[in-house]
Amino acid sequence: MKPALEGFLHTHHFAITTAEAASIGISREVLRLLVARKVLTRVGRGAYVQTSALEREPYDAGRHVLRVHALVRSRPEDWAASHLSAALLWGLPVPQVPLERLHVCHARPVGTSRRRSDYSVHLCPGEERITRVEGLPVVAAATAVVGTALQVPHGPAVAAMDAALHRGLVSPDDLVEQLHAWAHVPEVVGARLAVARADGRSESPGESLLRLILLDLGLTVIPQYVVRDGDVVVARVDLYLPELGVVLEFDGRLKYAGQDGRQALAAEKHREDRIRALGYGVGRLTWECLTQPAVVSGVVARAARSAHPHLIATRAS
């Protein structure tokens, strides 16, 4: 690989377009040769990503971001990243959905929507809803997450909205305003439900997905609940079910290997003992549980049997 090309790729998200290549003296013929040699991967007309960068990236979301960088830059005056692609560029989680297809929109109110083999081009959501992320044209965060909710299942849509709210990228009013703008879109019904259930207090995709399962079980759920012993803060827990006196923790964070891990485990057990002593039932769930609502229900039921609501009322007052 020519040094000029290697340097360009390393400073431009490992992506290059035909126009960018010409600016550093690389012809279309050379680009075609590099694709044939698998040095570059073509992601759209005039858009390429360094193949080794795609292979090194361990996550589907990361590979998607590399590809959409190249695609949008191939038509920077005409397109902006949109929908699911925009959500990923904003750094928002969209768990458990396929990420092969890229999504862009017209940057101006011209043109029609169309579907290519690897990407879709959508109508312009309004020029005022297009901004830039790291120099790349991208729809606003509220437009991105509501657009994502038009395309993906309920859980991932809410997880993306929760993260956007938690990070302060959007407000509830922003989401409602975007819903009004797309009121004529048939899929907006699902997006409305996602907006109604979004809660910026959830701090991870796993917590968001677990909260939705609990809501579907008919339970009242308070995310990031502060457990108190009188005026003393004992812990902040992932989820609290006030009707049952149950605290739930989503285990996606702590590792207990090695000396540091053993100390972390001991501290966590001490914290949990203090919570139980106040009358709360405690349950723990993992990513594996999120595909098994019956398992979640069983963990909640066991925790509820060990709860002592009268103690909670006494010690929390």
ABEGO torsion letter per residue (X at the ends): XBAAAAAAAAAAGGBBBAAAAAAAGBBAAAAAAAAAAGABBBAEBGBBBBAAAAAABABAAAAAAAAAAAAAAABAAABBBBEAAAAAAAGBBBBGBBAABBBBBBABBBEBBBBBAABBBBBBAEAAABBBBGGBBBBBAAAAAAAAAAABBAAAAAAAAAAAAAAGABBAAAAAAAAAAAAABAAAAAAAAAAAABBAABABAAAAAAAAAAAAAGBBBBBGBBBBBEABBABBBABBBAAAGBBBBBBAABBABEAAAAAAAAAAAAAAAAAAAAGBBBBBBBAAAAABAAAAAAAAAAAAAABBAAAAAAAAX
